[in-house]
Amino acid sequence: MLVGLGVWTWTVMARNRVLEARLEAAEAAIGILEREADAVAGAER
C-alpha cells in the first residue's frame, strides 16, 4: 500500500511539473511575464 501511495504521489508530481512547463511555454509564446500572469488570469472572471 505504501508503494502504491508513493507511485501515485510521484505520478501527480510529475504531471504537475509537465503542466507547469507547458504553462510557462504558453506564457512565453504570447509574451506574458510571470508577474503579469496572475493579473491576466484574474481578468477573465
VMD Tcl script that builds the backbone (N, CA, C; Angstrom):
set m [mol new atoms 135]
animate dup $m
set s [atomselect $m all]
$s set {name element resname resid chain x y z} {
  {N N MET 1 A 0.829 -1.191 0.000}
  {CA C MET 1 A 0.000 0.000 0.000}
  {C C MET 1 A 0.876 1.259 0.000}
  {N N LEU 2 A 1.944 1.231 0.771}
  {CA C LEU 2 A 2.855 2.376 0.776}
  {C C LEU 2 A 3.508 2.571 -0.582}
  {N N VAL 3 A 3.831 1.477 -1.241}
  {CA C VAL 3 A 4.430 1.583 -2.575}
  {C C VAL 3 A 3.433 2.213 -3.536}
  {N N GLY 4 A 2.183 1.805 -3.460}
  {CA C GLY 4 A 1.142 2.374 -4.313}
  {C C GLY 4 A 0.970 3.864 -4.074}
  {N N LEU 5 A 0.994 4.266 -2.821}
  {CA C LEU 5 A 0.876 5.681 -2.488}
  {C C LEU 5 A 2.087 6.454 -3.014}
  {N N GLY 6 A 3.252 5.862 -2.912}
  {CA C GLY 6 A 4.461 6.503 -3.427}
  {C C GLY 6 A 4.412 6.681 -4.934}
  {N N VAL 7 A 3.957 5.657 -5.647}
  {CA C VAL 7 A 3.847 5.734 -7.110}
  {C C VAL 7 A 2.813 6.788 -7.500}
  {N N TRP 8 A 1.698 6.810 -6.808}
  {CA C TRP 8 A 0.661 7.800 -7.111}
  {C C TRP 8 A 1.190 9.214 -6.886}
  {N N THR 9 A 1.869 9.431 -5.768}
  {CA C THR 9 A 2.430 10.742 -5.458}
  {C C THR 9 A 3.433 11.170 -6.517}
  {N N TRP 10 A 4.304 10.249 -6.909}
  {CA C TRP 10 A 5.302 10.565 -7.931}
  {C C TRP 10 A 4.626 10.938 -9.246}
  {N N THR 11 A 3.573 10.209 -9.614}
  {CA C THR 11 A 2.853 10.476 -10.852}
  {C C THR 11 A 2.214 11.868 -10.823}
  {N N VAL 12 A 1.571 12.196 -9.727}
  {CA C VAL 12 A 0.930 13.507 -9.600}
  {C C VAL 12 A 1.968 14.623 -9.685}
  {N N MET 13 A 3.077 14.456 -9.008}
  {CA C MET 13 A 4.123 15.487 -9.032}
  {C C MET 13 A 4.731 15.626 -10.431}
  {N N ALA 14 A 4.925 14.518 -11.121}
  {CA C ALA 14 A 5.485 14.563 -12.475}
  {C C ALA 14 A 4.524 15.280 -13.421}
  {N N ARG 15 A 3.243 14.994 -13.311}
  {CA C ARG 15 A 2.255 15.675 -14.156}
  {C C ARG 15 A 2.215 17.163 -13.851}
  {N N ASN 16 A 2.353 17.516 -12.586}
  {CA C ASN 16 A 2.355 18.924 -12.193}
  {C C ASN 16 A 3.530 19.656 -12.838}
  {N N ARG 17 A 4.702 19.037 -12.848}
  {CA C ARG 17 A 5.873 19.666 -13.457}
  {C C ARG 17 A 5.668 19.850 -14.958}
  {N N VAL 18 A 5.081 18.859 -15.615}
  {CA C VAL 18 A 4.830 18.960 -17.057}
  {C C VAL 18 A 3.827 20.077 -17.338}
  {N N LEU 19 A 2.778 20.145 -16.553}
  {CA C LEU 19 A 1.766 21.193 -16.738}
  {C C LEU 19 A 2.370 22.570 -16.506}
  {N N GLU 20 A 3.189 22.699 -15.480}
  {CA C GLU 20 A 3.828 23.986 -15.200}
  {C C GLU 20 A 4.729 24.405 -16.357}
  {N N ALA 21 A 5.460 23.462 -16.915}
  {CA C ALA 21 A 6.339 23.768 -18.046}
  {C C ALA 21 A 5.524 24.206 -19.263}
  {N N ARG 22 A 4.387 23.563 -19.496}
  {CA C ARG 22 A 3.525 23.947 -20.621}
  {C C ARG 22 A 2.966 25.349 -20.432}
  {N N LEU 23 A 2.549 25.666 -19.215}
  {CA C LEU 23 A 2.023 26.999 -18.942}
  {C C LEU 23 A 3.093 28.066 -19.142}
  {N N GLU 24 A 4.297 27.801 -18.664}
  {CA C GLU 24 A 5.385 28.762 -18.849}
  {C C GLU 24 A 5.697 28.953 -20.326}
  {N N ALA 25 A 5.676 27.878 -21.100}
  {CA C ALA 25 A 5.947 27.983 -22.531}
  {C C ALA 25 A 4.852 28.787 -23.229}
  {N N ALA 26 A 3.607 28.560 -22.847}
  {CA C ALA 26 A 2.498 29.308 -23.451}
  {C C ALA 26 A 2.589 30.788 -23.100}
  {N N GLU 27 A 2.911 31.094 -21.845}
  {CA C GLU 27 A 3.053 32.484 -21.429}
  {C C GLU 27 A 4.196 33.159 -22.189}
  {N N ALA 28 A 5.288 32.440 -22.358}
  {CA C ALA 28 A 6.431 32.999 -23.088}
  {C C ALA 28 A 6.078 33.226 -24.557}
  {N N ALA 29 A 5.293 32.325 -25.137}
  {CA C ALA 29 A 4.935 32.426 -26.546}
  {C C ALA 29 A 4.054 33.647 -26.822}
  {N N ILE 30 A 3.197 34.002 -25.870}
  {CA C ILE 30 A 2.325 35.157 -26.092}
  {C C ILE 30 A 2.862 36.418 -25.426}
  {N N GLY 31 A 4.035 36.307 -24.810}
  {CA C GLY 31 A 4.710 37.478 -24.276}
  {C C GLY 31 A 4.220 37.961 -22.932}
  {N N ILE 32 A 3.725 37.070 -22.103}
  {CA C ILE 32 A 3.276 37.456 -20.771}
  {C C ILE 32 A 4.395 37.159 -19.778}
  {N N LEU 33 A 4.758 38.157 -19.010}
  {CA C LEU 33 A 5.758 37.948 -17.968}
  {C C LEU 33 A 5.114 37.231 -16.789}
  {N N GLU 34 A 5.930 36.540 -15.994}
  {CA C GLU 34 A 5.400 35.774 -14.869}
  {C C GLU 34 A 4.625 36.660 -13.896}
  {N N ARG 35 A 5.107 37.873 -13.659}
  {CA C ARG 35 A 4.417 38.746 -12.705}
  {C C ARG 35 A 3.077 39.245 -13.250}
  {N N GLU 36 A 2.888 39.200 -14.568}
  {CA C GLU 36 A 1.630 39.633 -15.179}
  {C C GLU 36 A 0.626 38.484 -15.318}
  {N N ALA 37 A 1.074 37.257 -15.192}
  {CA C ALA 37 A 0.219 36.102 -15.473}
  {C C ALA 37 A -1.008 36.058 -14.575}
  {N N ASP 38 A -0.860 36.342 -13.294}
  {CA C ASP 38 A -2.000 36.294 -12.392}
  {C C ASP 38 A -3.029 37.367 -12.716}
  {N N ALA 39 A -2.573 38.529 -13.103}
  {CA C ALA 39 A -3.497 39.608 -13.461}
  {C C ALA 39 A -4.281 39.249 -14.710}
  {N N VAL 40 A -3.629 38.614 -15.668}
  {CA C VAL 40 A -4.309 38.220 -16.896}
  {C C VAL 40 A -5.334 37.140 -16.611}
  {N N ALA 41 A -4.987 36.166 -15.789}
  {CA C ALA 41 A -5.915 35.090 -15.443}
  {C C ALA 41 A -7.102 35.626 -14.659}
  {N N GLY 42 A -6.872 36.581 -13.786}
  {CA C GLY 42 A -7.945 37.150 -12.988}
  {C C GLY 42 A -8.886 38.023 -13.791}
  {N N ALA 43 A -8.438 38.532 -14.921}
  {CA C ALA 43 A -9.265 39.421 -15.741}
  {C C ALA 43 A -10.417 38.682 -16.406}
  {N N GLU 44 A -10.286 37.374 -16.543}
  {CA C GLU 44 A -11.340 36.603 -17.220}
  {C C GLU 44 A -12.532 36.351 -16.339}
  {N N ARG 45 A -12.407 36.538 -15.075}
  {CA C ARG 45 A -13.506 36.216 -14.141}
  {C C ARG 45 A -14.511 37.311 -14.067}
}
mol reanalyze $m
mol bondsrecalc $m
mol representation Tube
mol addrep $m
